[in-house]
Structures are given as structure tokens and as C-alpha cells.
Amino acid sequence: MLSDSLLKKFDQLIARYPLKRSAMVPLLLYAQDEVGHVSEEVIAEVARRVEVRPIEVVEVIGYYSMLHRHPVGKYNVQVCTNISCMLRGADEVFEHCCKKLGIKNKQTTPDGLFSLEEVECLGACCGAPAMQINYDFYENLTPEKFDALIEELKKKEPRSKM
Ligand code: FES
């Protein structure tokens, strides 16, 4: 069940666009923030509101790496391994991320804190290798920088989750 405040936000966003379907991605992002992922219920509701078939919403979700069909960790780590990042060591960095977190591509740590995903270009090529965690970008990534960041995020968590 989506909250009343989210449904109100849906109405406001849709009203901003000449074509209702243009509001699809913002609606999906706000819904994902509330639900934790883009559930079947979210897909159905967004499709109904922007007047497209649910499969069209599914197709859009498939294009954007920041939209998730399944629950992810509290911190969703997305490491770019596309050409610019690859040329500046992204494959090695990604391998290090797997080791540091103890998980592989598209997996989540047992405590639900971190998910890891190898993604295509994040649009931050000038700072390659680049990574995104939730809505924050990190550039010129090195294994050392990654470790420091992960430790910093762990410190923010209540002791029970560390
Ligand atoms: S190739 Fe990695 S951010 Fe563009």
C-alpha cells in the first residue's frame, strides 16, 4: 500500500508534464524510496496513473540501473566498469569491493546493509573509476578509498548491525 503523501506527490508530478508518461521515472524513484524497491504494486500503480501498460513500465525499469525490482541493501553500491572506468582500473576495484563486502555482483550482505552491483556508465567518466551509493557519487575510486568509505558507513549504523 502506497502512502497518501506519495500518491499526492504522484498527482503533483504528473501535472507538471504535458504527457503523463513523462513522469514515469520520477514516480518510480519516489515509490522506490518509500517501498525499498519497485514492487509489482508500484508498477501497476504507476502504469495506471501515467496511462501505459505495466510492461512499458517494466521496460523502463530495465533501462535504468538505479531502479530495482527486488529489495537491495540499505547502501546500494554500484560500481561502473564501463570503458573509461575500466581503463582506469575499475575491474580491479570491483574485485576488491567483492572481497571487502564478501559478496558477488547483485548480492546483498547477510545483515542487509550493503548490496553490490557492477553497472554501466554513471555519467561520471571524468572522475573514473566512479561509483554510486544510493544517491551519492564517488570518483577516482581506489581500494583504499572504498575501504575507508565502507568503514565510515558501518560506523553510522547501530552497534547491533556491525
Ligand atoms: S565509464 Fe564509468 S562513469 Fe562513465
Boltz pocket constraint, residues with backbone or C-beta under 6 A from the ligand:
constraints:
  - pocket:
      binder: B
      contacts: [[A, 80], [A, 81], [A, 82], [A, 83], [A, 84], [A, 85], [A, 86], [A, 120], [A, 121], [A, 122], [A, 123], [A, 124], [A, 125], [A, 128], [A, 129], [A, 130]]
      max_distance: 6.0
